[in-house]
Amino acid sequence: MGEKYDNVLKSKKQIFANNLIGGLAWGIGVTIGLTLLITLLGFIASRIDFVPIVGSFVANVINFAINNNPAP
């Protein structure tokens, strides 16, 4: 039952340091995880020739926007 009140007995410095270290660890973990995920997705996309499909789609969208844009 005493575990419930452990945070109350800690000083503000200890709580701040604990939260700071936890936040830094979370931020570094998210950064590394997203980097690995994006790298893996890029590698997979390069292997299945997905990029030319996306490139032609973007080119079509740009051409449509240019052709249908009224002149200023």
HTML snippet that shows the backbone in 3Dmol.js (N, CA, C, O; Angstrom):
<script src="https://3Dmol.org/build/3Dmol-min.js"></script>
<div id="view" style="width:600px;height:400px;position:relative"></div>
<script>
const pdb = `
ATOM      1  N   MET A   1       0.830  -1.196   0.000  1.00  0.00           N
ATOM      2  CA  MET A   1       0.000   0.000   0.000  1.00  0.00           C
ATOM      3  C   MET A   1       0.871   1.255   0.000  1.00  0.00           C
ATOM      4  O   MET A   1       0.435   2.308  -0.466  1.00  0.00           O
ATOM      5  N   GLY A   2       2.083   1.157   0.511  1.00  0.00           N
ATOM      6  CA  GLY A   2       2.976   2.301   0.564  1.00  0.00           C
ATOM      7  C   GLY A   2       3.475   2.723  -0.804  1.00  0.00           C
ATOM      8  O   GLY A   2       3.874   3.873  -0.985  1.00  0.00           O
ATOM      9  N   GLU A   3       3.460   1.809  -1.779  1.00  0.00           N
ATOM     10  CA  GLU A   3       3.935   2.118  -3.129  1.00  0.00           C
ATOM     11  C   GLU A   3       3.090   3.199  -3.785  1.00  0.00           C
ATOM     12  O   GLU A   3       3.569   3.932  -4.650  1.00  0.00           O
ATOM     13  N   LYS A   4       1.874   3.291  -3.386  1.00  0.00           N
ATOM     14  CA  LYS A   4       0.951   4.246  -3.983  1.00  0.00           C
ATOM     15  C   LYS A   4       1.394   5.688  -3.737  1.00  0.00           C
ATOM     16  O   LYS A   4       1.100   6.571  -4.543  1.00  0.00           O
ATOM     17  N   TYR A   5       2.093   5.932  -2.640  1.00  0.00           N
ATOM     18  CA  TYR A   5       2.452   7.288  -2.259  1.00  0.00           C
ATOM     19  C   TYR A   5       3.938   7.585  -2.440  1.00  0.00           C
ATOM     20  O   TYR A   5       4.434   8.581  -1.913  1.00  0.00           O
ATOM     21  N   ASP A   6       4.651   6.745  -3.171  1.00  0.00           N
ATOM     22  CA  ASP A   6       6.088   6.959  -3.361  1.00  0.00           C
ATOM     23  C   ASP A   6       6.366   8.265  -4.095  1.00  0.00           C
ATOM     24  O   ASP A   6       7.321   8.963  -3.757  1.00  0.00           O
ATOM     25  N   ASN A   7       5.558   8.609  -5.087  1.00  0.00           N
ATOM     26  CA  ASN A   7       5.772   9.847  -5.844  1.00  0.00           C
ATOM     27  C   ASN A   7       5.583  11.086  -4.988  1.00  0.00           C
ATOM     28  O   ASN A   7       6.217  12.112  -5.236  1.00  0.00           O
ATOM     29  N   VAL A   8       4.746  11.008  -4.013  1.00  0.00           N
ATOM     30  CA  VAL A   8       4.489  12.154  -3.150  1.00  0.00           C
ATOM     31  C   VAL A   8       5.710  12.442  -2.284  1.00  0.00           C
ATOM     32  O   VAL A   8       5.987  13.597  -1.962  1.00  0.00           O
ATOM     33  N   LEU A   9       6.430  11.410  -1.914  1.00  0.00           N
ATOM     34  CA  LEU A   9       7.575  11.559  -1.029  1.00  0.00           C
ATOM     35  C   LEU A   9       8.843  11.986  -1.769  1.00  0.00           C
ATOM     36  O   LEU A   9       9.812  12.389  -1.126  1.00  0.00           O
ATOM     37  N   LYS A  10       8.864  11.908  -3.106  1.00  0.00           N
ATOM     38  CA  LYS A  10      10.036  12.320  -3.878  1.00  0.00           C
ATOM     39  C   LYS A  10      10.106  13.843  -3.941  1.00  0.00           C
ATOM     40  O   LYS A  10       9.087  14.533  -3.919  1.00  0.00           O
ATOM     41  N   SER A  11      11.331  14.343  -4.018  1.00  0.00           N
ATOM     42  CA  SER A  11      11.480  15.790  -4.138  1.00  0.00           C
ATOM     43  C   SER A  11      11.158  16.220  -5.571  1.00  0.00           C
ATOM     44  O   SER A  11      11.107  15.402  -6.489  1.00  0.00           O
ATOM     45  N   LYS A  12      10.947  17.508  -5.732  1.00  0.00           N
ATOM     46  CA  LYS A  12      10.630  18.026  -7.063  1.00  0.00           C
ATOM     47  C   LYS A  12      11.796  17.829  -8.026  1.00  0.00           C
ATOM     48  O   LYS A  12      11.585  17.630  -9.222  1.00  0.00           O
ATOM     49  N   LYS A  13      13.034  17.885  -7.508  1.00  0.00           N
ATOM     50  CA  LYS A  13      14.207  17.639  -8.357  1.00  0.00           C
ATOM     51  C   LYS A  13      14.212  16.206  -8.878  1.00  0.00           C
ATOM     52  O   LYS A  13      14.501  15.966 -10.050  1.00  0.00           O
ATOM     53  N   GLN A  14      13.895  15.267  -8.009  1.00  0.00           N
ATOM     54  CA  GLN A  14      13.871  13.868  -8.434  1.00  0.00           C
ATOM     55  C   GLN A  14      12.779  13.620  -9.464  1.00  0.00           C
ATOM     56  O   GLN A  14      12.997  12.909 -10.445  1.00  0.00           O
ATOM     57  N   ILE A  15      11.616  14.198  -9.247  1.00  0.00           N
ATOM     58  CA  ILE A  15      10.515  14.034 -10.197  1.00  0.00           C
ATOM     59  C   ILE A  15      10.884  14.667 -11.534  1.00  0.00           C
ATOM     60  O   ILE A  15      10.645  14.074 -12.586  1.00  0.00           O
ATOM     61  N   PHE A  16      11.468  15.872 -11.504  1.00  0.00           N
ATOM     62  CA  PHE A  16      11.872  16.552 -12.733  1.00  0.00           C
ATOM     63  C   PHE A  16      12.918  15.738 -13.481  1.00  0.00           C
ATOM     64  O   PHE A  16      12.800  15.538 -14.690  1.00  0.00           O
ATOM     65  N   ALA A  17      13.946  15.263 -12.770  1.00  0.00           N
ATOM     66  CA  ALA A  17      15.011  14.487 -13.407  1.00  0.00           C
ATOM     67  C   ALA A  17      14.463  13.192 -13.995  1.00  0.00           C
ATOM     68  O   ALA A  17      14.847  12.795 -15.095  1.00  0.00           O
ATOM     69  N   ASN A  18      13.583  12.544 -13.277  1.00  0.00           N
ATOM     70  CA  ASN A  18      12.994  11.296 -13.765  1.00  0.00           C
ATOM     71  C   ASN A  18      12.182  11.539 -15.042  1.00  0.00           C
ATOM     72  O   ASN A  18      12.298  10.785 -16.008  1.00  0.00           O
ATOM     73  N   ASN A  19      11.371  12.581 -15.040  1.00  0.00           N
ATOM     74  CA  ASN A  19      10.562  12.890 -16.216  1.00  0.00           C
ATOM     75  C   ASN A  19      11.423  13.358 -17.385  1.00  0.00           C
ATOM     76  O   ASN A  19      11.121  13.051 -18.538  1.00  0.00           O
ATOM     77  N   LEU A  20      12.493  14.100 -17.096  1.00  0.00           N
ATOM     78  CA  LEU A  20      13.391  14.560 -18.158  1.00  0.00           C
ATOM     79  C   LEU A  20      14.078  13.375 -18.833  1.00  0.00           C
ATOM     80  O   LEU A  20      14.118  13.289 -20.060  1.00  0.00           O
ATOM     81  N   ILE A  21      14.614  12.468 -18.026  1.00  0.00           N
ATOM     82  CA  ILE A  21      15.294  11.293 -18.585  1.00  0.00           C
ATOM     83  C   ILE A  21      14.304  10.413 -19.355  1.00  0.00           C
ATOM     84  O   ILE A  21      14.628   9.896 -20.424  1.00  0.00           O
ATOM     85  N   GLY A  22      13.118  10.251 -18.815  1.00  0.00           N
ATOM     86  CA  GLY A  22      12.097   9.468 -19.520  1.00  0.00           C
ATOM     87  C   GLY A  22      11.698  10.099 -20.838  1.00  0.00           C
ATOM     88  O   GLY A  22      11.523   9.396 -21.833  1.00  0.00           O
ATOM     89  N   GLY A  23      11.553  11.414 -20.860  1.00  0.00           N
ATOM     90  CA  GLY A  23      11.195  12.110 -22.094  1.00  0.00           C
ATOM     91  C   GLY A  23      12.295  12.039 -23.137  1.00  0.00           C
ATOM     92  O   GLY A  23      12.023  11.852 -24.323  1.00  0.00           O
ATOM     93  N   LEU A  24      13.539  12.189 -22.696  1.00  0.00           N
ATOM     94  CA  LEU A  24      14.661  12.074 -23.632  1.00  0.00           C
ATOM     95  C   LEU A  24      14.750  10.667 -24.213  1.00  0.00           C
ATOM     96  O   LEU A  24      14.965  10.502 -25.413  1.00  0.00           O
ATOM     97  N   ALA A  25      14.586   9.656 -23.369  1.00  0.00           N
ATOM     98  CA  ALA A  25      14.626   8.273 -23.839  1.00  0.00           C
ATOM     99  C   ALA A  25      13.499   8.008 -24.834  1.00  0.00           C
ATOM    100  O   ALA A  25      13.708   7.336 -25.844  1.00  0.00           O
ATOM    101  N   TRP A  26      12.317   8.529 -24.555  1.00  0.00           N
ATOM    102  CA  TRP A  26      11.186   8.344 -25.461  1.00  0.00           C
ATOM    103  C   TRP A  26      11.473   9.014 -26.805  1.00  0.00           C
ATOM    104  O   TRP A  26      11.237   8.419 -27.856  1.00  0.00           O
ATOM    105  N   GLY A  27      11.980  10.250 -26.775  1.00  0.00           N
ATOM    106  CA  GLY A  27      12.273  10.975 -28.008  1.00  0.00           C
ATOM    107  C   GLY A  27      13.338  10.294 -28.848  1.00  0.00           C
ATOM    108  O   GLY A  27      13.211  10.210 -30.070  1.00  0.00           O
ATOM    109  N   ILE A  28      14.390   9.807 -28.195  1.00  0.00           N
ATOM    110  CA  ILE A  28      15.446   9.103 -28.930  1.00  0.00           C
ATOM    111  C   ILE A  28      14.907   7.796 -29.509  1.00  0.00           C
ATOM    112  O   ILE A  28      15.228   7.436 -30.641  1.00  0.00           O
ATOM    113  N   GLY A  29      14.096   7.092 -28.739  1.00  0.00           N
ATOM    114  CA  GLY A  29      13.506   5.840 -29.228  1.00  0.00           C
ATOM    115  C   GLY A  29      12.600   6.055 -30.427  1.00  0.00           C
ATOM    116  O   GLY A  29      12.646   5.287 -31.388  1.00  0.00           O
ATOM    117  N   VAL A  30      11.785   7.085 -30.380  1.00  0.00           N
ATOM    118  CA  VAL A  30      10.892   7.386 -31.502  1.00  0.00           C
ATOM    119  C   VAL A  30      11.708   7.764 -32.735  1.00  0.00           C
ATOM    120  O   VAL A  30      11.390   7.336 -33.845  1.00  0.00           O
ATOM    121  N   THR A  31      12.753   8.559 -32.547  1.00  0.00           N
ATOM    122  CA  THR A  31      13.586   8.981 -33.671  1.00  0.00           C
ATOM    123  C   THR A  31      14.264   7.785 -34.331  1.00  0.00           C
ATOM    124  O   THR A  31      14.248   7.653 -35.555  1.00  0.00           O
ATOM    125  N   ILE A  32      14.847   6.933 -33.535  1.00  0.00           N
ATOM    126  CA  ILE A  32      15.520   5.750 -34.095  1.00  0.00           C
ATOM    127  C   ILE A  32      14.507   4.814 -34.756  1.00  0.00           C
ATOM    128  O   ILE A  32      14.765   4.288 -35.838  1.00  0.00           O
ATOM    129  N   GLY A  33      13.378   4.608 -34.121  1.00  0.00           N
ATOM    130  CA  GLY A  33      12.356   3.726 -34.683  1.00  0.00           C
ATOM    131  C   GLY A  33      11.810   4.229 -36.009  1.00  0.00           C
ATOM    132  O   GLY A  33      11.671   3.457 -36.958  1.00  0.00           O
ATOM    133  N   LEU A  34      11.500   5.515 -36.081  1.00  0.00           N
ATOM    134  CA  LEU A  34      10.991   6.062 -37.342  1.00  0.00           C
ATOM    135  C   LEU A  34      12.051   6.049 -38.430  1.00  0.00           C
ATOM    136  O   LEU A  34      11.740   5.825 -39.600  1.00  0.00           O
ATOM    137  N   THR A  35      13.304   6.288 -38.052  1.00  0.00           N
ATOM    138  CA  THR A  35      14.383   6.235 -39.035  1.00  0.00           C
ATOM    139  C   THR A  35      14.488   4.836 -39.628  1.00  0.00           C
ATOM    140  O   THR A  35      14.600   4.679 -40.844  1.00  0.00           O
ATOM    141  N   LEU A  36      14.453   3.836 -38.781  1.00  0.00           N
ATOM    142  CA  LEU A  36      14.519   2.461 -39.279  1.00  0.00           C
ATOM    143  C   LEU A  36      13.307   2.117 -40.139  1.00  0.00           C
ATOM    144  O   LEU A  36      13.443   1.465 -41.174  1.00  0.00           O
ATOM    145  N   LEU A  37      12.137   2.546 -39.717  1.00  0.00           N
ATOM    146  CA  LEU A  37      10.915   2.256 -40.482  1.00  0.00           C
ATOM    147  C   LEU A  37      10.939   2.921 -41.849  1.00  0.00           C
ATOM    148  O   LEU A  37      10.614   2.285 -42.852  1.00  0.00           O
ATOM    149  N   ILE A  38      11.319   4.194 -41.900  1.00  0.00           N
ATOM    150  CA  ILE A  38      11.355   4.914 -43.184  1.00  0.00           C
ATOM    151  C   ILE A  38      12.431   4.328 -44.094  1.00  0.00           C
ATOM    152  O   ILE A  38      12.233   4.219 -45.304  1.00  0.00           O
ATOM    153  N   THR A  39      13.581   3.948 -43.508  1.00  0.00           N
ATOM    154  CA  THR A  39      14.630   3.314 -44.300  1.00  0.00           C
ATOM    155  C   THR A  39      14.150   1.994 -44.884  1.00  0.00           C
ATOM    156  O   THR A  39      14.386   1.708 -46.057  1.00  0.00           O
ATOM    157  N   LEU A  40      13.483   1.198 -44.075  1.00  0.00           N
ATOM    158  CA  LEU A  40      12.962  -0.077 -44.553  1.00  0.00           C
ATOM    159  C   LEU A  40      11.923   0.123 -45.650  1.00  0.00           C
ATOM    160  O   LEU A  40      11.951  -0.577 -46.662  1.00  0.00           O
ATOM    161  N   LEU A  41      11.016   1.063 -45.463  1.00  0.00           N
ATOM    162  CA  LEU A  41      10.008   1.332 -46.494  1.00  0.00           C
ATOM    163  C   LEU A  41      10.645   1.843 -47.782  1.00  0.00           C
ATOM    164  O   LEU A  41      10.217   1.470 -48.874  1.00  0.00           O
ATOM    165  N   GLY A  42      11.659   2.691 -47.664  1.00  0.00           N
ATOM    166  CA  GLY A  42      12.368   3.165 -48.857  1.00  0.00           C
ATOM    167  C   GLY A  42      13.077   2.048 -49.577  1.00  0.00           C
ATOM    168  O   GLY A  42      13.072   1.998 -50.807  1.00  0.00           O
ATOM    169  N   PHE A  43      13.691   1.144 -48.827  1.00  0.00           N
ATOM    170  CA  PHE A  43      14.361  -0.002 -49.433  1.00  0.00           C
ATOM    171  C   PHE A  43      13.360  -0.893 -50.162  1.00  0.00           C
ATOM    172  O   PHE A  43      13.614  -1.330 -51.285  1.00  0.00           O
ATOM    173  N   ILE A  44      12.227  -1.159 -49.525  1.00  0.00           N
ATOM    174  CA  ILE A  44      11.191  -1.990 -50.160  1.00  0.00           C
ATOM    175  C   ILE A  44      10.642  -1.304 -51.405  1.00  0.00           C
ATOM    176  O   ILE A  44      10.442  -1.952 -52.432  1.00  0.00           O
ATOM    177  N   ALA A  45      10.397  -0.002 -51.324  1.00  0.00           N
ATOM    178  CA  ALA A  45       9.866   0.729 -52.474  1.00  0.00           C
ATOM    179  C   ALA A  45      10.852   0.714 -53.636  1.00  0.00           C
ATOM    180  O   ALA A  45      10.435   0.642 -54.792  1.00  0.00           O
ATOM    181  N   SER A  46      12.139   0.779 -53.354  1.00  0.00           N
ATOM    182  CA  SER A  46      13.123   0.757 -54.435  1.00  0.00           C
ATOM    183  C   SER A  46      13.215  -0.619 -55.082  1.00  0.00           C
ATOM    184  O   SER A  46      13.557  -0.732 -56.259  1.00  0.00           O
ATOM    185  N   ARG A  47      12.914  -1.653 -54.328  1.00  0.00           N
ATOM    186  CA  ARG A  47      12.977  -3.017 -54.861  1.00  0.00           C
ATOM    187  C   ARG A  47      11.758  -3.378 -55.713  1.00  0.00           C
ATOM    188  O   ARG A  47      11.868  -4.234 -56.591  1.00  0.00           O
ATOM    189  N   ILE A  48      10.612  -2.760 -55.483  1.00  0.00           N
ATOM    190  CA  ILE A  48       9.408  -3.138 -56.229  1.00  0.00           C
ATOM    191  C   ILE A  48       9.047  -2.107 -57.290  1.00  0.00           C
ATOM    192  O   ILE A  48       7.947  -2.146 -57.840  1.00  0.00           O
ATOM    193  N   ASP A  49       9.955  -1.192 -57.582  1.00  0.00           N
ATOM    194  CA  ASP A  49       9.731  -0.166 -58.607  1.00  0.00           C
ATOM    195  C   ASP A  49       8.443   0.617 -58.370  1.00  0.00           C
ATOM    196  O   ASP A  49       7.673   0.874 -59.296  1.00  0.00           O
ATOM    197  N   PHE A  50       8.231   0.986 -57.126  1.00  0.00           N
ATOM    198  CA  PHE A  50       7.052   1.750 -56.748  1.00  0.00           C
ATOM    199  C   PHE A  50       7.243   3.232 -57.022  1.00  0.00           C
ATOM    200  O   PHE A  50       6.273   3.951 -57.258  1.00  0.00           O
ATOM    201  N   VAL A  51       8.480   3.689 -56.993  1.00  0.00           N
ATOM    202  CA  VAL A  51       8.780   5.107 -57.130  1.00  0.00           C
ATOM    203  C   VAL A  51       8.348   5.665 -58.491  1.00  0.00           C
ATOM    204  O   VAL A  51       7.787   6.761 -58.526  1.00  0.00           O
ATOM    205  N   PRO A  52       8.582   4.965 -59.621  1.00  0.00           N
ATOM    206  CA  PRO A  52       8.109   5.521 -60.900  1.00  0.00           C
ATOM    207  C   PRO A  52       6.595   5.701 -60.951  1.00  0.00           C
ATOM    208  O   PRO A  52       6.103   6.629 -61.592  1.00  0.00           O
ATOM    209  N   ILE A  53       5.859   4.826 -60.282  1.00  0.00           N
ATOM    210  CA  ILE A  53       4.393   4.963 -60.257  1.00  0.00           C
ATOM    211  C   ILE A  53       4.018   6.250 -59.531  1.00  0.00           C
ATOM    212  O   ILE A  53       3.178   7.013 -60.009  1.00  0.00           O
ATOM    213  N   VAL A  54       4.634   6.491 -58.387  1.00  0.00           N
ATOM    214  CA  VAL A  54       4.357   7.703 -57.620  1.00  0.00           C
ATOM    215  C   VAL A  54       4.818   8.925 -58.391  1.00  0.00           C
ATOM    216  O   VAL A  54       4.132   9.947 -58.406  1.00  0.00           O
ATOM    217  N   GLY A  55       5.989   8.828 -59.038  1.00  0.00           N
ATOM    218  CA  GLY A  55       6.519   9.952 -59.805  1.00  0.00           C
ATOM    219  C   GLY A  55       5.602  10.357 -60.948  1.00  0.00           C
ATOM    220  O   GLY A  55       5.390  11.548 -61.178  1.00  0.00           O
ATOM    221  N   SER A  56       5.059   9.385 -61.662  1.00  0.00           N
ATOM    222  CA  SER A  56       4.154   9.712 -62.771  1.00  0.00           C
ATOM    223  C   SER A  56       2.841  10.284 -62.234  1.00  0.00           C
ATOM    224  O   SER A  56       2.250  11.162 -62.862  1.00  0.00           O
ATOM    225  N   PHE A  57       2.385   9.801 -61.093  1.00  0.00           N
ATOM    226  CA  PHE A  57       1.170  10.345 -60.493  1.00  0.00           C
ATOM    227  C   PHE A  57       1.374  11.801 -60.113  1.00  0.00           C
ATOM    228  O   PHE A  57       0.515  12.638 -60.390  1.00  0.00           O
ATOM    229  N   VAL A  58       2.494  12.111 -59.485  1.00  0.00           N
ATOM    230  CA  VAL A  58       2.791  13.492 -59.092  1.00  0.00           C
ATOM    231  C   VAL A  58       2.930  14.365 -60.335  1.00  0.00           C
ATOM    232  O   VAL A  58       2.461  15.503 -60.339  1.00  0.00           O
ATOM    233  N   ALA A  59       3.564  13.858 -61.384  1.00  0.00           N
ATOM    234  CA  ALA A  59       3.708  14.624 -62.625  1.00  0.00           C
ATOM    235  C   ALA A  59       2.341  14.918 -63.230  1.00  0.00           C
ATOM    236  O   ALA A  59       2.114  16.021 -63.728  1.00  0.00           O
ATOM    237  N   ASN A  60       1.426  13.952 -63.196  1.00  0.00           N
ATOM    238  CA  ASN A  60       0.068  14.177 -63.713  1.00  0.00           C
ATOM    239  C   ASN A  60      -0.671  15.227 -62.901  1.00  0.00           C
ATOM    240  O   ASN A  60      -1.377  16.063 -63.466  1.00  0.00           O
ATOM    241  N   VAL A  61      -0.520  15.196 -61.597  1.00  0.00           N
ATOM    242  CA  VAL A  61      -1.167  16.189 -60.738  1.00  0.00           C
ATOM    243  C   VAL A  61      -0.615  17.581 -61.034  1.00  0.00           C
ATOM    244  O   VAL A  61      -1.381  18.540 -61.120  1.00  0.00           O
ATOM    245  N   ILE A  62       0.693  17.704 -61.188  1.00  0.00           N
ATOM    246  CA  ILE A  62       1.308  19.009 -61.477  1.00  0.00           C
ATOM    247  C   ILE A  62       0.853  19.521 -62.839  1.00  0.00           C
ATOM    248  O   ILE A  62       0.518  20.697 -62.980  1.00  0.00           O
ATOM    249  N   ASN A  63       0.838  18.654 -63.833  1.00  0.00           N
ATOM    250  CA  ASN A  63       0.370  19.071 -65.166  1.00  0.00           C
ATOM    251  C   ASN A  63      -1.088  19.496 -65.127  1.00  0.00           C
ATOM    252  O   ASN A  63      -1.460  20.481 -65.765  1.00  0.00           O
ATOM    253  N   PHE A  64      -1.912  18.778 -64.395  1.00  0.00           N
ATOM    254  CA  PHE A  64      -3.317  19.152 -64.271  1.00  0.00           C
ATOM    255  C   PHE A  64      -3.453  20.528 -63.619  1.00  0.00           C
ATOM    256  O   PHE A  64      -4.245  21.360 -64.062  1.00  0.00           O
ATOM    257  N   ALA A  65      -2.672  20.755 -62.561  1.00  0.00           N
ATOM    258  CA  ALA A  65      -2.744  22.039 -61.864  1.00  0.00           C
ATOM    259  C   ALA A  65      -2.275  23.177 -62.764  1.00  0.00           C
ATOM    260  O   ALA A  65      -2.869  24.256 -62.765  1.00  0.00           O
ATOM    261  N   ILE A  66      -1.229  22.943 -63.518  1.00  0.00           N
ATOM    262  CA  ILE A  66      -0.721  24.002 -64.418  1.00  0.00           C
ATOM    263  C   ILE A  66      -1.705  24.280 -65.549  1.00  0.00           C
ATOM    264  O   ILE A  66      -1.944  25.441 -65.881  1.00  0.00           O
ATOM    265  N   ASN A  67      -2.271  23.251 -66.138  1.00  0.00           N
ATOM    266  CA  ASN A  67      -3.186  23.429 -67.270  1.00  0.00           C
ATOM    267  C   ASN A  67      -4.531  24.027 -66.859  1.00  0.00           C
ATOM    268  O   ASN A  67      -5.170  24.710 -67.660  1.00  0.00           O
ATOM    269  N   ASN A  68      -4.967  23.783 -65.629  1.00  0.00           N
ATOM    270  CA  ASN A  68      -6.270  24.265 -65.199  1.00  0.00           C
ATOM    271  C   ASN A  68      -6.194  25.489 -64.296  1.00  0.00           C
ATOM    272  O   ASN A  68      -7.198  25.889 -63.706  1.00  0.00           O
ATOM    273  N   ASN A  69      -5.018  26.082 -64.185  1.00  0.00           N
ATOM    274  CA  ASN A  69      -4.845  27.273 -63.356  1.00  0.00           C
ATOM    275  C   ASN A  69      -5.128  28.517 -64.207  1.00  0.00           C
ATOM    276  O   ASN A  69      -4.473  28.721 -65.230  1.00  0.00           O
ATOM    277  N   PRO A  70      -6.079  29.336 -63.805  1.00  0.00           N
ATOM    278  CA  PRO A  70      -6.328  30.553 -64.586  1.00  0.00           C
ATOM    279  C   PRO A  70      -5.136  31.508 -64.476  1.00  0.00           C
ATOM    280  O   PRO A  70      -4.523  31.644 -63.417  1.00  0.00           O
ATOM    281  N   ALA A  71      -4.830  32.153 -65.579  1.00  0.00           N
ATOM    282  CA  ALA A  71      -3.694  33.075 -65.604  1.00  0.00           C
ATOM    283  C   ALA A  71      -3.974  34.277 -64.697  1.00  0.00           C
ATOM    284  O   ALA A  71      -5.085  34.806 -64.700  1.00  0.00           O
ATOM    285  N   PRO A  72      -2.993  34.704 -63.936  1.00  0.00           N
ATOM    286  CA  PRO A  72      -3.202  35.875 -63.040  1.00  0.00           C
ATOM    287  C   PRO A  72      -3.294  37.177 -63.782  1.00  0.00           C
ATOM    288  O   PRO A  72      -3.466  38.228 -63.165  1.00  0.00           O
TER     289      PRO A  72
END
`;
const viewer = $3Dmol.createViewer("view");
viewer.addModel(pdb, "pdb");
viewer.setStyle({}, {cartoon: {color: "spectrum"}});
viewer.zoomTo();
viewer.render();
</script>
